[in-house]
Amino acid sequence: MIYEGKAITVNMIEDGIAELKFDLQGDSVNKFNRVTLEDLKAAVEAIKGNSNVKGVLVTSGKDVFIVGADITEFGEAFKKSEEEIAAWCLEANQIFNAIEDLPVPTLTAINGIALGGGFEMCLSTDIRVMSEGAKVGLPEVKLGLMPGFGGTVRLPRVIGADNAIEWICMGAENRADKALKDGAVDAVVAADKLKDSALAMLKSAIAGEINWQARREEKTSKLKLNAMEQMMVFETAKGFVAGQTKGQYPAPIEAIKTMQKAANGGRDKALDAESKGFAKLAKTTESQALIGLFMNDQLLKKKAKGYDKTAKDTKKAAVLGAGIMGGGIAFQSALKGTPIMMKDIAEAGIELGLSEANKLLAKRVEKKKMKPLEMGETLNRIRPTLSYAEFGDVDTVVEAVVENPKVKKMVLAELEDKVREDTIITSNTSTISIDLLAADLKRPENFLGMHFFNPVHMMPLVEVIRGAKTSPEAVATVVAYAKKMGKTPIVVNDCPGFLVNRVLFPYFAGFAGLVRDGADFQAVDKVMEKFGFPMGPAYLLDVVGIDTGVHANEVMAEGFPDRMKADFKTSMEVMYENKRYGQKNGVGFYKYETDKKGKPKKVADQAAYDLIAPVVAERKEFTAEEIIARCMIPMCIEVARCIEEGIVETPNEADMGLIFGIGFPPFRGGACRYMDTVGMAEFVALCDKFADLGNLYKPTARMREMAANGESYFG
Ligand SMILES: NC(=O)c1ccc[n+]([C@@H]2O[C@H](COP(=O)([O-])OP(=O)(O)OC[C@H]3O[C@@H](n4cnc5c(N)ncnc54)[C@H](O)[C@@H]3O)[C@@H](O)[C@H]2O)c1
């Protein structure tokens, strides 16, 4: 035994070979937390002090190699000043340098995923052997950061600047074949051969058959690119990445700049640049938001897991209504392995549902994501039917018939008699109150909302809506079924619009007010897209469907008349009256043409402007700040209300709901994070500036209290 710590042990395993093993005590994975870093420092010191060591083999005692940094430690660490963070990075890097500078050859055996700091650890050794199933990569940009343990220094020197830019800016988890092809690892072997192969290679290096000193030299000197080549590689990459990230995600550009700055220097200069770049990114609001999202996601997973104990497994499901949503739900359930009955009242409906599923599956086969045999098996899991004959053994049903309370109530009552007493019945309604639908049911405890988003296979969120009488088991069972379908469930309480639509419609109301007051709806779309939404409000209404929008808006106005009932005729209503339903019938705020790929493409349409002219003021220019404030304030206040009323339990879940449900810009982290970033006092002051616009702009008492006390949602 050369060293024994809480995360690392070093043992002499064969003559002269020391095995440095990562095996973090009390954890299922290895990660770079404070303890591991301290251990690594001490372990390397111990190796250095042992003159019998002729070579070092780095391994993991877990299924993974090292998953990356311990992100839960970021919050505290990043409170420090930029200079302090950079200094901390440089200090940590001394440990990796010490490994790189050991007087003997070093090799990492990568048995499982090695990401971020985990992969940077691998890069600090001379040789890397990887198991077939392992994955390696530097995903820091996904958290708004860049590698900080030498990744931007060593990777470009090992695999070339162009490859390294791709690895670091995309942040992908790379499979073994890709890693080998790009030169990030030296060999790929079957998992059961990993240790033997690694040892054999290390012995070759010790014997002088592998020039490990040359590899080291390459990693620690300047990049092998002349000035012209450097300019080509880095400037092209910056241009491309700037186009992709639209100035909203600073991390990848900063990473490229850092690599460029350090291209003509050796290791020390390059690490200095990296530490500074890392520290700069650590202090951005974007990284705070993205790290926040990661933490929120962990919380959601933990919460969903908490339901496992009470959940009953859905072995067989059913969906009523084979329309857009029913077809999508059947597809998703079948895809993830749960057989599902798909019932409609019309043959045509069934055919539509099945052909949709068929198309989606064929695309997967085409893209080689699925084998034809699997496609057949998946389709076989969807059992189309016009009757309730086989509903006796169904565990969970999703009702997805037309959005009409009378029809839904009738269908649900009928259904209750055809299923088992303990079958869970859900409704995919987007607006109708769950308690209203439950009112005449015999077993309201088995009933709740399961709100999917369109298109079902693309949208990750499922709102699980608990009615006043819904049992905990029913909630747990539906959470589990949503998870089984590969979705992210968020449990909310019943109210008009639930969480997502309840906060989306005030945003549309903000938009409606702007247009009424003379704003050009195309200009509003552009500003909100620049703000980070995938589509602006007018375009989004066209995609959702103007008819659906008008209908849902009525429900919201009825539910919250004090603020959601417009006292003017909106441009959306004008579109509706003129049968301009949006993308679905080719005209709405925009006109839709089909592009070369057969996809709808929006183009401006003067007719839309002519139609709304009678209900809008003379055209007026609004600043971007004003447009953003008028759209965002109503949405943010409504989110605050949902939290205060307990519709959603935590700001974390509220933010995730908006990110997953309406495409809230991830780099802003969600509505609560956005209010935190602005600062509650400033946000409330901004609301007051728009007080004339009515109740939608009136912050809650609790928000004022938060502002007065300097409180925030995420502390
Ligand atoms: N389309 C969306 O964007 C979206 C998003 C989320 C939720 N929803 C909700 O999902 C539900 C379905 O919406 P959709 O857009 O799929 O509608 P749709 O009109 O495409 O499909 C409804 C289907 O239900 C069938 N149907 C009607 N009565 C039936 C009955 N008694 N038994 C069985 N089938 C019956 C119809 O034949 C039709 O095939 C609605 O409650 C809607 O609010 C829709």
The ligand as a MOL file (V3000), in Angstrom:
LIG
                    3D

  0  0  0     0  0            999 V3000
M  V30 BEGIN CTAB
M  V30 COUNTS 44 48 0 0 0
M  V30 BEGIN ATOM
M  V30 1 N -53.2010 19.4950 -29.8550 0
M  V30 2 C -52.5150 20.0000 -28.8690 0
M  V30 3 O -51.5870 20.8060 -29.0720 0
M  V30 4 C -52.7790 19.5670 -27.4670 0
M  V30 5 C -51.7800 19.6880 -26.4900 0
M  V30 6 C -52.0280 19.2330 -25.1900 0
M  V30 7 C -53.2760 18.7070 -24.8880 0
M  V30 8 N -54.2330 18.6160 -25.8600 0 CHG=1
M  V30 9 C -55.5200 18.0460 -25.4620 0
M  V30 10 O -55.5820 16.7210 -25.9460 0
M  V30 11 C -56.9350 16.3830 -26.2490 0
M  V30 12 C -57.0170 15.8790 -27.6890 0
M  V30 13 O -56.5750 16.8890 -28.5520 0
M  V30 14 P -56.1540 16.5940 -30.0530 0
M  V30 15 O -55.4950 17.8340 -30.5200 0
M  V30 16 O -55.4280 15.3110 -30.1200 0 CHG=-1
M  V30 17 O -57.5710 16.4570 -30.7530 0
M  V30 18 P -57.9660 15.7290 -32.1140 0
M  V30 19 O -59.1730 16.4040 -32.5820 0
M  V30 20 O -56.7870 15.6170 -33.0110 0
M  V30 21 O -58.3270 14.2550 -31.6720 0
M  V30 22 C -59.4410 13.8940 -30.9420 0
M  V30 23 C -59.7790 12.4650 -31.2970 0
M  V30 24 O -60.7340 11.9880 -30.3660 0
M  V30 25 C -61.6510 11.1950 -31.0510 0
M  V30 26 N -62.8630 11.0690 -30.2430 0
M  V30 27 C -63.8630 11.9760 -30.0860 0
M  V30 28 N -64.7920 11.4670 -29.2330 0
M  V30 29 C -64.3420 10.2690 -28.8340 0
M  V30 30 C -64.8470 9.2610 -27.9690 0
M  V30 31 N -66.0200 9.4050 -27.3810 0
M  V30 32 N -64.1080 8.1520 -27.7860 0
M  V30 33 C -62.9310 7.9860 -28.4180 0
M  V30 34 N -62.4300 8.8890 -29.2690 0
M  V30 35 C -63.1220 10.0240 -29.4630 0
M  V30 36 C -61.8380 11.8650 -32.3820 0
M  V30 37 O -62.3510 10.9540 -33.3550 0
M  V30 38 C -60.3970 12.2890 -32.6940 0
M  V30 39 O -59.7000 11.2830 -33.3940 0
M  V30 40 C -57.7340 17.6300 -25.9760 0
M  V30 41 O -58.2610 17.5540 -24.6920 0
M  V30 42 C -56.7180 18.7380 -26.0670 0
M  V30 43 O -57.0470 19.8690 -25.3290 0
M  V30 44 C -54.0060 19.0230 -27.1250 0
M  V30 END ATOM
M  V30 BEGIN BOND
M  V30 1 1 1 2
M  V30 2 2 2 3
M  V30 3 1 2 4
M  V30 4 1 4 5
M  V30 5 2 4 44
M  V30 6 2 5 6
M  V30 7 1 6 7
M  V30 8 2 7 8
M  V30 9 1 8 9
M  V30 10 1 8 44
M  V30 11 1 9 10
M  V30 12 1 9 42
M  V30 13 1 10 11
M  V30 14 1 11 12
M  V30 15 1 11 40
M  V30 16 1 12 13
M  V30 17 1 13 14
M  V30 18 2 14 15
M  V30 19 1 14 16
M  V30 20 1 14 17
M  V30 21 1 17 18
M  V30 22 2 18 19
M  V30 23 1 18 20
M  V30 24 1 18 21
M  V30 25 1 21 22
M  V30 26 1 22 23
M  V30 27 1 23 24
M  V30 28 1 23 38
M  V30 29 1 24 25
M  V30 30 1 25 26
M  V30 31 1 25 36
M  V30 32 1 26 27
M  V30 33 1 26 35
M  V30 34 2 27 28
M  V30 35 1 28 29
M  V30 36 1 29 30
M  V30 37 2 29 35
M  V30 38 1 30 31
M  V30 39 2 30 32
M  V30 40 1 32 33
M  V30 41 2 33 34
M  V30 42 1 34 35
M  V30 43 1 36 37
M  V30 44 1 36 38
M  V30 45 1 38 39
M  V30 46 1 40 41
M  V30 47 1 40 42
M  V30 48 1 42 43
M  V30 END BOND
M  V30 END CTAB
M  END
